Amino acid sequence: MHNVIQWATGTVGIHAVPALAAHPDLNLVGLWVHSDSKAGRDAGEICGIEPLGVIASNDAEALLDLDADCICYMANSDLRPDGVIDEICTMLAAGFNVVNTSYVPLLFPSAAGPGVHDRLEAACREGGSSFYTSGIDPGFGNVGLAVHALAMCKEVQTVRMMEIVNYA
């Protein structure tokens, strides 16, 4: 069993909490939220499922004191890429493995800006942790992924794609 902290319940994070709760090998132990209106509420209630007994907090330091193996980092990064890097490096240096869907340039950290790769690598070394970024930014990869996946199929009955962020 791996103890997990979910970091944010925005457009992507709100879908992650139910997935974490349903996974037999994962145990949600903490939830960071940005807004005061979500702090103090049950994670399940915030995400539209049954109560989970995990109370959301906007106290980052308290959450980083929890006994967790991994942080699912899904905080908004659009207007604060440097803040995202700072937060992720703090988590990594503290010994948390971090899975990120927040800041797409971290798919290839060397392209995320000068020194970003080196900072992430140093934080991982310091904390004995690991870092993984995944995701598809709407409008850039979705269609191509579907076309390539379909090319490997003998027969297709349905293709369904869902974007949960509208950049328009």
DSSP file (Angstrom, degrees, kcal/mol; ACC not computed):
  #  RESIDUE AA STRUCTURE BP1 BP2  ACC     N-H-->O    O-->H-N    N-H-->O    O-->H-N    TCO  KAPPA ALPHA  PHI   PSI    X-CA   Y-CA   Z-CA
    1    1 A M              0   0    0      0, 0.0     2,-0.5     0, 0.0    25,-0.2   0.000 360.0 360.0 360.0 131.5    0.0    0.0    0.0
    2    2 A H  E     -a   26   0A   0     23,-2.7    25,-2.8    66,-0.0     2,-0.4  -0.931 360.0-136.1-110.6 126.1    1.4    3.4   -1.0
    3    3 A N  E     -a   27   0A   0     -2,-0.5    66,-2.6    23,-0.2    67,-1.7  -0.673  28.4-168.3 -81.3 131.1    0.3    6.5    0.9
    4    4 A V  E     -ab  28  70A   0     23,-2.8    25,-3.0    -2,-0.4    26,-1.1  -0.948  19.8-154.8-128.5 139.7   -0.5    9.4   -1.4
    5    5 A I  E     -ab  30  71A   0     65,-2.4    67,-2.7    -2,-0.4     2,-0.5  -0.959  17.2-145.4-107.0 129.0   -1.2   13.1   -1.1
    6    6 A Q  E     -ab  31  72A   0     24,-2.5    26,-2.6    -2,-0.5     2,-0.9  -0.844   8.6-152.2 -93.5 126.8   -3.3   14.7   -3.8
    7    7 A W  E     -ab  32  73A   0     65,-3.1    67,-2.3    -2,-0.5    26,-0.1  -0.809  61.2  -9.1-107.3  93.4   -2.1   18.3   -4.5
    8    8 A A        -     0   0    0     24,-2.0    25,-0.2    -2,-0.9    -1,-0.1   0.173  49.9-137.1 101.3 148.5   -5.1   20.3   -5.8
    9    9 A T        +     0   0    0      4,-0.1    -1,-0.1     5,-0.1    66,-0.1  -0.276  59.3 121.3-129.4  45.0   -8.7   19.6   -6.9
   10   10 A G  S  > S-     0   0    0     64,-0.3     4,-2.0     4,-0.0     5,-0.2   0.268  85.4 -41.4 -84.0-144.6   -9.0   21.7  -10.0
   11   11 A T  T  4 S+     0   0    0      1,-0.2     4,-0.1     2,-0.2    -2,-0.0   0.828 143.1  21.7 -56.4 -39.1   -9.8   20.6  -13.5
   12   12 A V  T >> S+     0   0    0     62,-0.3     3,-1.6     2,-0.1     4,-1.1   0.845 119.1  58.5 -97.2 -44.2   -7.6   17.5  -13.4
   13   13 A G  H 3> S+     0   0    0     61,-0.4     4,-1.8     1,-0.3     3,-0.2   0.799  94.7  65.4 -59.7 -31.4   -7.2   16.9   -9.6
   14   14 A I  H 3< S+     0   0    0     -4,-2.0    -1,-0.3     1,-0.2    -2,-0.1   0.767 106.4  44.4 -64.7 -23.5  -11.0   16.5   -9.1
   15   15 A H  H <> S+     0   0    0     -3,-1.6     4,-1.1    -5,-0.2    -1,-0.2   0.706 107.0  60.8 -88.2 -23.6  -10.8   13.4  -11.3
   16   16 A A  H  X S+     0   0    0     -4,-1.1     4,-3.0     2,-0.2     5,-0.2   0.882  94.0  61.7 -72.8 -38.4   -7.7   12.0   -9.5
   17   17 A V  H  X S+     0   0    0     -4,-1.8     4,-2.6     1,-0.2     5,-0.2   0.933 105.3  45.4 -58.5 -49.7   -9.2   11.8   -6.1
   18   18 A P  H  > S+     0   0    0      0, 0.0     4,-1.7     0, 0.0    -1,-0.2   0.886 114.0  50.9 -60.9 -35.6  -11.9    9.2   -7.0
   19   19 A A  H  X S+     0   0    0     -4,-1.1     4,-1.1     2,-0.2    -2,-0.2   0.916 111.6  46.7 -67.1 -42.0   -9.3    7.2   -9.0
   20   20 A L  H >< S+     0   0    0     -4,-3.0     3,-0.5     1,-0.2     6,-0.2   0.917 111.7  51.5 -63.4 -42.9   -6.9    7.2   -6.0
   21   21 A A  H 3< S+     0   0    0     -4,-2.6    -1,-0.2    -5,-0.2    -2,-0.2   0.831 111.8  47.1 -63.7 -32.3   -9.8    6.2   -3.7
   22   22 A A  H 3< S+     0   0    0     -4,-1.7    -1,-0.2    -5,-0.2    -2,-0.2   0.657  88.3  99.1 -85.2 -16.2  -10.7    3.3   -5.9
   23   23 A H    X<  -     0   0    0     -4,-1.1     3,-1.2    -3,-0.5    -4,-0.0  -0.586  65.4-147.7 -79.1 127.0   -7.2    1.9   -6.4
   24   24 A P  T 3  S+     0   0    0      0, 0.0    -1,-0.1     0, 0.0    -4,-0.0   0.703  95.5  47.5 -68.5 -18.9   -6.5   -1.1   -4.1
   25   25 A D  T 3  S+     0   0    0    -24,-0.1   -23,-2.7    -5,-0.0     2,-0.4   0.402 101.3  76.3-102.0   2.6   -2.8   -0.3   -3.8
   26   26 A L  E <   -a    2   0A   0     -3,-1.2     2,-0.5    -6,-0.2   -23,-0.2  -0.919  55.8-165.8-120.1 142.0   -3.1    3.4   -3.0
   27   27 A N  E     -a    3   0A   0    -25,-2.8   -23,-2.8    -2,-0.4     2,-0.5  -0.951  17.5-140.9-127.7 109.8   -4.2    5.1    0.2
   28   28 A L  E     +a    4   0A   0     -2,-0.5   -23,-0.2   -25,-0.2     3,-0.1  -0.577  30.7 164.2 -70.9 119.3   -5.1    8.8    0.1
   29   29 A V  E     +     0   0A   0    -25,-3.0     2,-0.3    -2,-0.5   -24,-0.2   0.529  59.1  16.4-114.8 -11.1   -3.7   10.4    3.3
   30   30 A G  E     -a    5   0A   0    -26,-1.1   -24,-2.5    24,-0.1     2,-0.4  -0.994  52.0-159.6-160.6 155.8   -3.9   14.1    2.4
   31   31 A L  E     -ac   6  56A   0     24,-0.5    26,-2.8    -2,-0.3     2,-0.4  -0.954   9.9-155.2-143.1 119.6   -5.4   16.7    0.1
   32   32 A W  E     -ac   7  57A   0    -26,-2.6   -24,-2.0    -2,-0.4     2,-0.3  -0.801  16.4-176.7 -92.8 135.1   -4.1   20.2   -0.6
   33   33 A V        -     0   0    0     24,-2.3    27,-0.1    -2,-0.4    -2,-0.0  -0.960  24.4-147.2-129.7 150.2   -6.6   22.8   -1.8
   34   34 A H  S    S+     0   0    0     -2,-0.3     2,-0.2     4,-0.0    -1,-0.1   0.879  75.3  71.2 -81.1 -41.1   -6.0   26.4   -2.8
   35   35 A S  S >> S-     0   0    0      1,-0.1     4,-1.4     2,-0.0     3,-1.1  -0.531  71.1-138.6 -90.9 144.5   -9.3   27.9   -1.7
   36   36 A D  T 34 S+     0   0    0      1,-0.2    -1,-0.1    -2,-0.2    22,-0.1   0.798 103.5  65.9 -62.4 -28.7  -10.4   28.6    1.9
   37   37 A S  T 34 S+     0   0    0      1,-0.2    -1,-0.2     3,-0.0    -2,-0.0   0.740 106.8  40.3 -69.6 -21.0  -13.9   27.4    0.9
   38   38 A K  T X4 S+     0   0    0     -3,-1.1     3,-1.9     2,-0.1    18,-0.3   0.735  91.7 101.6 -95.0 -27.1  -12.5   23.8    0.3
   39   39 A A  T 3< S+     0   0    0     -4,-1.4    18,-0.2     1,-0.3     3,-0.1  -0.331  86.1  23.3 -61.0 136.1  -10.2   23.7    3.3
   40   40 A G  T 3  S+     0   0    0     16,-2.7    -1,-0.3     1,-0.3     2,-0.2   0.356  99.4 112.5  89.7  -4.8  -11.7   21.7    6.2
   41   41 A R  S <  S-     0   0    0     -3,-1.9    15,-3.2     1,-0.1    -1,-0.3  -0.650  77.0 -94.4 -98.8 158.3  -14.0   19.7    3.9
   42   42 A D  B  >  -F   55   0B   0     13,-0.2     4,-2.2    -2,-0.2    13,-0.2  -0.469  27.9-129.9 -70.3 138.6  -13.8   15.9    3.2
   43   43 A A  H  > S+     0   0    0     11,-3.1     4,-1.7     1,-0.2     6,-0.2   0.882 108.0  51.5 -57.3 -41.9  -11.9   15.0    0.0
   44   44 A G  H  4>S+     0   0    0     10,-0.2     5,-3.0     1,-0.2     4,-0.4   0.914 108.2  51.1 -63.3 -43.1  -14.7   12.8   -1.3
   45   45 A E  H >45S+     0   0    0      1,-0.2     3,-1.1     3,-0.2    -2,-0.2   0.917 109.2  50.9 -60.1 -44.5  -17.3   15.6   -0.8
   46   46 A I  H 3<5S+     0   0    0     -4,-2.2    -1,-0.2     1,-0.2    -2,-0.2   0.866 115.2  43.2 -60.2 -36.7  -15.2   18.1   -2.7
   47   47 A C  T 3<5S-     0   0    0     -4,-1.7    -1,-0.2    -5,-0.2    -2,-0.2   0.296 117.9-106.2 -99.0   8.8  -14.8   15.6   -5.6
   48   48 A G  T < 5S+     0   0    0     -3,-1.1     2,-0.2    -4,-0.4    -3,-0.2   0.740  83.8 102.6  79.3  23.6  -18.4   14.4   -5.7
   49   49 A I  S   <S-     0   0    0     -5,-3.0    -1,-0.3     1,-0.2     3,-0.1  -0.692  81.6 -62.5-125.0-177.9  -18.0   10.9   -4.2
   50   50 A E  S    S-     0   0    0     -2,-0.2    -1,-0.2     1,-0.1    -3,-0.1  -0.245  71.1 -81.0 -62.7 153.8  -18.7    9.4   -0.8
   51   51 A P        -     0   0    0      0, 0.0    -1,-0.1     0, 0.0    -9,-0.0  -0.267  39.3-167.4 -56.6 141.4  -16.8   10.8    2.2
   52   52 A L        -     0   0    0      2,-0.2     3,-0.1    -3,-0.1    -2,-0.1   0.495  37.8-116.4-110.1  -8.3  -13.3    9.4    2.4
   53   53 A G  S    S+     0   0    0      1,-0.3     2,-0.6   -24,-0.0   -11,-0.0   0.633  79.0 120.6  78.9  12.1  -12.3   10.6    5.9
   54   54 A V        -     0   0    0    -24,-0.1   -11,-3.1     0, 0.0     2,-0.5  -0.956  54.4-148.2-111.2 119.1   -9.5   12.7    4.5
   55   55 A I  B     -F   42   0B   0     -2,-0.6   -24,-0.5   -13,-0.2   -13,-0.2  -0.759  16.0-123.4 -94.2 127.8   -9.9   16.4    5.3
   56   56 A A  E     -c   31   0A   0    -15,-3.2   -16,-2.7    -2,-0.5     2,-0.3  -0.335  30.8-171.4 -68.0 147.1   -8.6   18.9    2.8
   57   57 A S  E     -c   32   0A   0    -26,-2.8   -24,-2.3   -18,-0.2   -18,-0.0  -0.985  31.6-158.9-139.5 148.3   -6.1   21.5    3.9
   58   58 A N        +     0   0    0     -2,-0.3     2,-0.9   -26,-0.2     3,-0.1   0.111  69.8 104.9-108.8  20.1   -4.5   24.6    2.5
   59   59 A D     >  -     0   0    0      1,-0.2     4,-1.9     2,-0.1     5,-0.2  -0.822  49.4-175.4 -99.4  93.4   -1.6   24.3    4.9
   60   60 A A  H  > S+     0   0    0     -2,-0.9     4,-2.2     1,-0.2    -1,-0.2   0.885  80.3  54.4 -59.7 -41.8    1.2   23.0    2.7
   61   61 A E  H  > S+     0   0    0      1,-0.2     4,-0.6     2,-0.2    -1,-0.2   0.903 107.2  50.4 -61.9 -41.3    3.7   22.5    5.5
   62   62 A A  H >4 S+     0   0    0      1,-0.2     3,-0.8     2,-0.2     4,-0.3   0.896 110.6  49.8 -63.8 -39.6    1.3   20.4    7.5
   63   63 A L  H >< S+     0   0    0     -4,-1.9     3,-1.6     1,-0.2    -1,-0.2   0.878 105.6  56.2 -67.2 -36.5    0.7   18.2    4.5
   64   64 A L  H 3< S+     0   0    0     -4,-2.2    -1,-0.2     1,-0.3    -2,-0.2   0.600  99.9  61.5 -73.0  -8.5    4.4   17.8    3.9
   65   65 A D  T << S+     0   0    0     -3,-0.8    -1,-0.3    -4,-0.6    -2,-0.2   0.518  84.7 105.1 -88.3  -7.5    4.7   16.4    7.5
   66   66 A L  S <  S-     0   0    0     -3,-1.6     2,-1.3    -4,-0.3   -61,-0.1  -0.331  84.5-108.8 -71.9 156.2    2.4   13.5    6.6
   67   67 A D        +     0   0    0    -38,-0.1     2,-0.3   -63,-0.1    -1,-0.1  -0.726  64.1 144.9 -84.8  93.7    3.7   10.0    6.1
   68   68 A A        -     0   0    0     -2,-1.3   -64,-0.2    -4,-0.1     3,-0.1  -0.963  46.3-156.2-135.4 151.0    3.3    9.6    2.4
   69   69 A D  S    S+     0   0    0    -66,-2.6    28,-2.1    -2,-0.3     2,-0.3   0.761  79.4  19.4 -90.4 -30.8    5.2    8.0   -0.4
   70   70 A C  E     -bd   4  97A   0    -67,-1.7   -65,-2.4    26,-0.2     2,-0.5  -0.976  56.4-148.1-146.3 149.5    4.0   10.1   -3.3
   71   71 A I  E     -bd   5  98A   0     26,-2.6    28,-2.6    -2,-0.3     2,-1.0  -0.991  12.9-148.7-119.0 126.4    2.4   13.4   -4.2
   72   72 A C  E     -bd   6  99A   0    -67,-2.7   -65,-3.1    -2,-0.5     2,-0.7  -0.839  23.3-157.1 -89.8 103.4    0.1   13.7   -7.2
   73   73 A Y  E     +bd   7 100A   0     26,-3.1    28,-1.9    -2,-1.0    29,-0.8  -0.750  34.7 146.8 -94.0 114.3    0.8   17.3   -8.1
   74   74 A M        +     0   0    0    -67,-2.3   -61,-0.4    -2,-0.7   -64,-0.3  -0.027  21.6 142.1-136.6  30.8   -2.0   18.9  -10.2
   75   75 A A        -     0   0    0      1,-0.1     2,-0.1   -63,-0.1   -67,-0.1  -0.365  63.4 -86.2 -73.5 155.4   -1.9   22.5   -9.1
   76   76 A N        +     0   0    0      1,-0.1    -1,-0.1    -2,-0.1    27,-0.1  -0.381  46.8 172.1 -63.1 134.4   -2.5   25.3  -11.6
   77   77 A S    >   +     0   0    0     25,-0.3     3,-1.0    -2,-0.1    -1,-0.1   0.440  44.4 104.4-121.9  -4.3    0.7   26.3  -13.4
   78   78 A D  T 3  S+     0   0    0      1,-0.3    -1,-0.1     2,-0.2    -2,-0.0   0.852  97.2  20.6 -53.5 -44.2   -0.5   28.6  -16.2
   79   79 A L  T 3  S+     0   0    0      1,-0.2    -1,-0.3     2,-0.1     3,-0.1   0.307 127.9  47.0-110.2   8.3    0.6   31.8  -14.5
   80   80 A R    <>  +     0   0    0     -3,-1.0     4,-2.0     1,-0.1     3,-0.2  -0.246  51.5 149.6-146.7  53.6    3.2   30.6  -12.1
   81   81 A P  H  > S+     0   0    0      0, 0.0     4,-2.2     0, 0.0     5,-0.2   0.873  80.3  52.8 -58.8 -36.3    5.6   28.1  -13.7
   82   82 A D  H  > S+     0   0    0      1,-0.2     4,-2.4     2,-0.2     5,-0.1   0.894 107.8  51.5 -66.1 -37.5    8.5   29.2  -11.3
   83   83 A G  H  > S+     0   0    0     -3,-0.2     4,-2.6     2,-0.2    -1,-0.2   0.876 108.2  52.4 -63.9 -37.8    6.2   28.6   -8.3
   84   84 A V  H  X S+     0   0    0     -4,-2.0     4,-2.8     2,-0.2     5,-0.2   0.938 109.8  47.7 -62.6 -47.7    5.4   25.1   -9.6
   85   85 A I  H  X S+     0   0    0     -4,-2.2     4,-2.7     1,-0.2     5,-0.2   0.922 112.2  50.5 -60.9 -43.9    9.1   24.3   -9.9
   86   86 A D  H  X S+     0   0    0     -4,-2.4     4,-2.1     2,-0.2    -2,-0.2   0.936 112.9  45.6 -59.1 -47.4    9.8   25.6   -6.4
   87   87 A E  H  X S+     0   0    0     -4,-2.6     4,-2.2     2,-0.2    -2,-0.2   0.929 114.0  47.7 -63.5 -46.0    7.0   23.6   -4.9
   88   88 A I  H  X S+     0   0    0     -4,-2.8     4,-2.7     1,-0.2    -1,-0.2   0.914 111.4  50.5 -63.1 -42.7    7.9   20.4   -6.7
   89   89 A C  H  X S+     0   0    0     -4,-2.7     4,-2.7    -5,-0.2    -1,-0.2   0.885 108.8  52.4 -63.8 -37.4   11.6   20.7   -5.8
   90   90 A T  H  X S+     0   0    0     -4,-2.1     4,-1.4    -5,-0.2    -1,-0.2   0.923 111.6  46.7 -61.0 -44.4   10.6   21.2   -2.1
   91   91 A M  H  <>S+     0   0    0     -4,-2.2     5,-2.2     2,-0.2     4,-0.2   0.926 113.7  47.2 -64.1 -46.2    8.5   18.0   -2.2
   92   92 A L  H ><5S+     0   0    0     -4,-2.7     3,-1.7     1,-0.2    -2,-0.2   0.924 111.0  50.8 -63.0 -45.3   11.3   16.0   -3.9
   93   93 A A  H 3<5S+     0   0    0     -4,-2.7    -1,-0.2     1,-0.3    -2,-0.2   0.788 105.1  58.6 -64.3 -26.9   14.0   17.3   -1.5
   94   94 A A  T 3<5S-     0   0    0     -4,-1.4    -1,-0.3    -5,-0.2    -2,-0.2   0.476 126.4-100.1 -81.3  -2.0   11.7   16.3    1.4
   95   95 A G  T < 5S+     0   0    0     -3,-1.7     2,-0.4     1,-0.3    -3,-0.2   0.540  77.2 135.8  99.4   7.4   11.7   12.7    0.1
   96   96 A F      < -     0   0    0     -5,-2.2    -1,-0.3    -6,-0.2     2,-0.3  -0.742  52.6-132.5 -89.2 133.5    8.4   12.6   -1.7
   97   97 A N  E     -d   70   0A   0    -28,-2.1   -26,-2.6    -2,-0.4     2,-0.5  -0.664  30.0-148.9 -73.4 140.6    8.1   10.9   -5.1
   98   98 A V  E     -de  71 131A   0     32,-2.4    34,-2.4    -2,-0.3     2,-0.5  -0.965  18.9-167.7-124.5 128.9    6.1   13.3   -7.3
   99   99 A V  E     -de  72 132A   0    -28,-2.6   -26,-3.1    -2,-0.5     2,-0.4  -0.970  21.9-165.4-108.6 124.5    3.8   12.6  -10.2
  100  100 A N  E     +de  73 133A   0     32,-3.2    34,-2.3    -2,-0.5   -26,-0.2  -0.925  36.5 155.3-120.7 133.4    3.0   15.7  -12.1
  101  101 A T        +     0   0    0    -28,-1.9     3,-0.2    -2,-0.4   -27,-0.2   0.262  66.9  84.6-121.9   3.2    0.4   16.6  -14.7
  102  102 A S  S    S+     0   0    0    -29,-0.8     2,-0.8     1,-0.2   -25,-0.3   0.940  86.9  38.8 -76.7 -51.5    0.4   20.3  -13.9
  103  103 A Y    >   -     0   0    0      1,-0.2     3,-2.1   -27,-0.1    -1,-0.2  -0.849  65.3-164.4-113.4  98.8    3.3   21.8  -15.9
  104  104 A V  G >  S+     0   0    0     -2,-0.8     3,-2.5     1,-0.3     4,-0.3   0.800  82.0  68.4 -57.5 -37.4    3.5   20.3  -19.4
  105  105 A P  G >  S+     0   0    0      0, 0.0     3,-1.5     0, 0.0     6,-0.3   0.735  85.1  74.7 -56.7 -17.8    7.0   21.5  -20.2
  106  106 A L  G <   +     0   0    0     -3,-2.1    27,-0.2     1,-0.3    -2,-0.2   0.508  68.9  86.0 -75.2  -1.0    8.3   19.2  -17.5
  107  107 A L  G <  S+     0   0    0     -3,-2.5    -1,-0.3     1,-0.3    26,-0.1   0.846 111.5  19.8 -59.4 -31.6    7.6   16.3  -19.9
  108  108 A F  S X  S-     0   0    0     -3,-1.5     3,-2.6    -4,-0.3     4,-0.4  -0.742  83.5-168.5-135.2  84.3   11.1   17.3  -21.1
  109  109 A P  G >  S+     0   0    0      0, 0.0     3,-1.5     0, 0.0     8,-0.4   0.738  81.1  65.0 -53.2 -30.1   12.6   19.2  -18.1
  110  110 A S  G 3  S+     0   0    0      1,-0.3     3,-0.5     6,-0.2     6,-0.1   0.790 103.5  48.9 -63.9 -25.0   15.6   20.5  -20.1
  111  111 A A  G <  S+     0   0    0     -3,-2.6    -1,-0.3    -6,-0.3    -5,-0.1   0.461  90.5  82.7 -90.5  -1.8   13.2   22.5  -22.3
  112  112 A A  S <  S-     0   0    0     -3,-1.5    -1,-0.2    -4,-0.4    -2,-0.2   0.535 110.1 -67.4 -81.9  -5.9   11.3   24.0  -19.3
  113  113 A G  S >> S-     0   0    0     -3,-0.5     3,-1.6    -4,-0.3     4,-0.5  -0.583  71.8 -43.1 136.0 162.0   13.9   26.7  -18.8
  114  114 A P  T 34 S+     0   0    0      0, 0.0    -3,-0.1     0, 0.0    -4,-0.0  -0.331 122.4   0.4 -60.1 128.3   17.5   27.3  -17.8
  115  115 A G  T 3> S+     0   0    0     -5,-0.1     4,-2.4    -2,-0.1     5,-0.2   0.332  94.5 114.7  81.4  -7.6   18.5   25.3  -14.8
  116  116 A V  H <> S+     0   0    0     -3,-1.6     4,-2.5     1,-0.2     5,-0.2   0.942  77.8  47.8 -63.3 -47.8   15.1   23.5  -14.3
  117  117 A H  H  X S+     0   0    0     -4,-0.5     4,-2.6    -8,-0.4    -1,-0.2   0.925 113.0  49.0 -57.9 -45.6   16.5   20.0  -15.1
  118  118 A D  H  > S+     0   0    0      1,-0.2     4,-2.5     2,-0.2    -1,-0.2   0.890 110.7  50.3 -63.8 -39.7   19.4   20.5  -12.7
  119  119 A R  H  X S+     0   0    0     -4,-2.4     4,-2.4     2,-0.2    -1,-0.2   0.928 112.6  46.4 -63.5 -45.3   17.2   21.8   -9.9
  120  120 A L  H  X S+     0   0    0     -4,-2.5     4,-2.3     2,-0.2    -2,-0.2   0.921 113.5  48.9 -63.4 -43.8   14.8   18.8  -10.2
  121  121 A E  H  X S+     0   0    0     -4,-2.6     4,-2.3    -5,-0.2    -2,-0.2   0.911 111.9  48.4 -63.4 -43.0   17.8   16.4  -10.4
  122  122 A A  H  X S+     0   0    0     -4,-2.5     4,-2.6     2,-0.2    -1,-0.2   0.898 111.1  50.7 -64.7 -40.3   19.4   17.9   -7.3
  123  123 A A  H  X S+     0   0    0     -4,-2.4     4,-2.2     2,-0.2     6,-0.2   0.898 110.1  50.1 -65.1 -40.0   16.1   17.8   -5.4
  124  124 A C  H  X>S+     0   0    0     -4,-2.3     5,-1.8     2,-0.2     4,-1.4   0.915 111.8  48.2 -63.2 -42.8   15.7   14.1   -6.3
  125  125 A R  H  <5S+     0   0    0     -4,-2.3     3,-0.3     1,-0.2    -2,-0.2   0.929 111.7  49.9 -62.9 -44.7   19.2   13.3   -5.1
  126  126 A E  H  <5S+     0   0    0     -4,-2.6    -2,-0.2     1,-0.2    -1,-0.2   0.898 121.5  32.9 -61.7 -41.7   18.7   15.2   -1.9
  127  127 A G  H  <5S-     0   0    0     -4,-2.2    -1,-0.2    -5,-0.2    -2,-0.2   0.493 101.8-123.7 -95.4  -3.5   15.5   13.5   -1.0
  128  128 A G  T  <5S+     0   0    0     -4,-1.4    -3,-0.2    -3,-0.3     2,-0.2   0.897  70.4 132.8  61.2  38.6   16.2   10.1   -2.5
  129  129 A S      < -     0   0    0     -5,-1.8     2,-0.3    -6,-0.2    -1,-0.2  -0.544  50.6-130.0-118.0 177.9   13.0   10.6   -4.5
  130  130 A S        -     0   0    0     -2,-0.2   -32,-2.4    -3,-0.1     2,-0.4  -0.896   9.6-150.0-131.1 160.6   11.8   10.3   -8.1
  131  131 A F  E     +e   98   0A   0     -2,-0.3     2,-0.4   -34,-0.2   -32,-0.2  -0.998  13.7 176.6-136.6 133.2    9.8   12.6  -10.5
  132  132 A Y  E     -e   99   0A   0    -34,-2.4   -32,-3.2    -2,-0.4     2,-0.4  -0.996   7.3-167.8-139.5 130.8    7.4   11.7  -13.3
  133  133 A T  E     +e  100   0A   0     -2,-0.4     2,-0.3   -34,-0.2   -32,-0.2  -0.954  17.0 158.7-118.0 139.0    5.4   14.0  -15.6
  134  134 A S        +     0   0    0    -34,-2.3     2,-0.2    -2,-0.4   -28,-0.1  -0.938  15.1  94.3-147.7 168.6    2.6   12.8  -17.8
  135  135 A G        -     0   0    0     -2,-0.3     2,-0.4     2,-0.0   -33,-0.0  -0.574  56.1-102.8 131.3 168.1   -0.4   14.2  -19.6
  136  136 A I        -     0   0    0     -2,-0.2     3,-0.1   -35,-0.1    -2,-0.0  -0.991  27.3-133.9-129.4 122.5   -1.6   15.6  -22.9
  137  137 A D    >>  -     0   0    0     -2,-0.4     3,-2.0     1,-0.1     4,-1.0  -0.630  39.4-101.5 -76.0 126.6   -2.1   19.3  -23.3
  138  138 A P  T 34 S+     0   0    0      0, 0.0    -1,-0.1     0, 0.0    25,-0.0  -0.137 102.5  16.7 -52.3 137.0   -5.5   19.9  -25.0
  139  139 A G  T 34 S+     0   0    0      1,-0.1    -2,-0.0    -3,-0.1    24,-0.0   0.256 116.2  69.1  89.3 -12.5   -5.2   20.7  -28.7
  140  140 A F  T <4 S+     0   0    0     -3,-2.0     4,-0.1     3,-0.0    -1,-0.1   0.809 112.8   6.6-107.3 -39.1   -1.7   19.5  -29.2
  141  141 A G  S  X S+     0   0    0     -4,-1.0     4,-2.6     2,-0.1     5,-0.2   0.633 100.7  86.4-121.6 -18.6   -1.6   15.7  -28.9
  142  142 A N  H  > S+     0   0    0     -5,-0.4     4,-2.1     1,-0.2     5,-0.2   0.917  95.1  41.6 -57.5 -51.3   -5.1   14.3  -28.6
  143  143 A V  H  > S+     0   0    0      1,-0.2     4,-2.4     2,-0.2    -1,-0.2   0.928 115.9  49.4 -65.2 -45.3   -5.9   14.0  -32.2
  144  144 A G  H  > S+     0   0    0      1,-0.2     4,-2.4     2,-0.2     5,-0.2   0.891 109.5  52.3 -61.6 -40.4   -2.5   12.6  -33.2
  145  145 A L  H  X S+     0   0    0     -4,-2.6     4,-2.5     1,-0.2    -1,-0.2   0.926 110.4  47.9 -61.4 -45.3   -2.6   10.1  -30.4
  146  146 A A  H  X S+     0   0    0     -4,-2.1     4,-2.5    -5,-0.2    -2,-0.2   0.921 111.4  50.2 -62.7 -44.1   -6.0    8.8  -31.5
  147  147 A V  H  X S+     0   0    0     -4,-2.4     4,-1.5     1,-0.2    -1,-0.2   0.924 113.4  45.2 -61.8 -45.2   -4.9    8.5  -35.2
  148  148 A H  H  X S+     0   0    0     -4,-2.4     4,-0.5     2,-0.2    -1,-0.2   0.892 113.4  49.6 -67.8 -39.2   -1.7    6.6  -34.3
  149  149 A A  H >< S+     0   0    0     -4,-2.5     3,-1.0    -5,-0.2    -1,-0.2   0.899 110.2  51.3 -65.0 -39.7   -3.6    4.3  -31.9
  150  150 A L  H >< S+     0   0    0     -4,-2.5     3,-1.7     1,-0.2    -1,-0.2   0.814  97.9  67.0 -67.1 -29.6   -6.2    3.6  -34.6
  151  151 A A  H 3< S+     0   0    0     -4,-1.5    -1,-0.2     1,-0.3    -2,-0.2   0.734  99.0  52.6 -63.8 -21.0   -3.6    2.7  -37.1
  152  152 A M  T << S+     0   0    0     -3,-1.0     2,-0.3    -4,-0.5    -1,-0.3   0.449  93.2  96.1 -92.0  -1.4   -2.7   -0.3  -35.1
  153  153 A C    <   -     0   0    0     -3,-1.7     3,-0.1    -4,-0.2    -3,-0.0  -0.680  56.4-160.0 -97.8 142.9   -6.3   -1.6  -35.0
  154  154 A K  S    S+     0   0    0      1,-0.3     2,-0.3    -2,-0.3    -1,-0.1   0.854  86.2  10.8 -79.8 -39.4   -7.9   -4.2  -37.2
  155  155 A E        -     0   0    0      0, 0.0     2,-0.4     0, 0.0    -1,-0.3  -0.999  64.8-165.6-144.7 138.0  -11.4   -3.0  -36.3
  156  156 A V        +     0   0    0     -2,-0.3     3,-0.1    -3,-0.1    -6,-0.0  -0.989  12.3 173.2-126.9 130.3  -12.7    0.0  -34.5
  157  157 A Q  S    S+     0   0    0     -2,-0.4     2,-0.3     1,-0.4    -1,-0.1   0.768  71.0   6.0-102.1 -34.9  -16.3    0.4  -33.2
  158  158 A T        -     0   0    0      2,-0.0     2,-0.4     0, 0.0    -1,-0.4  -0.996  49.8-166.5-151.6 142.0  -16.0    3.6  -31.2
  159  159 A V        +     0   0    0     -2,-0.3     2,-0.4    -3,-0.1    -3,-0.0  -0.996  17.1 177.0-126.3 126.0  -13.5    6.4  -30.6
  160  160 A R        +     0   0    0     -2,-0.4     2,-0.4     2,-0.0    -2,-0.0  -0.989   3.5 178.9-133.6 126.3  -14.3    8.8  -27.7
  161  161 A M        -     0   0    0     -2,-0.4     2,-0.4     2,-0.0    -2,-0.0  -0.947   7.8-163.4-124.1 146.8  -12.1   11.6  -26.5
  162  162 A M        -     0   0    0     -2,-0.4     2,-0.5     2,-0.0    -2,-0.0  -0.988   4.7-162.4-133.6 126.1  -12.8   14.0  -23.8
  163  163 A E        -     0   0    0     -2,-0.4     3,-0.1     1,-0.1    -2,-0.0  -0.902   3.0-172.6-101.9 134.6  -11.1   17.3  -23.1
  164  164 A I        +     0   0    0     -2,-0.5     2,-0.4     1,-0.1    -1,-0.1   0.424  69.7  59.1-107.4   0.6  -11.6   18.7  -19.6
  165  165 A V        -     0   0    0   -153,-0.0     2,-0.6  -154,-0.0    -1,-0.1  -0.998  65.0-158.6-129.0 132.0   -9.9   22.1  -20.2
  166  166 A N        -     0   0    0     -2,-0.4    -2,-0.0     1,-0.1     0, 0.0  -0.934   8.2-177.1-111.4 111.5  -11.1   24.6  -22.9
  167  167 A Y              0   0    0     -2,-0.6    -1,-0.1     1,-0.2   -28,-0.0   0.518 360.0 360.0 -83.7  -4.5   -8.3   27.0  -23.8
  168  168 A A              0   0    0      0, 0.0    -1,-0.2     0, 0.0    -2,-0.0   0.509 360.0 360.0 -67.3 360.0  -10.6   29.0  -26.2
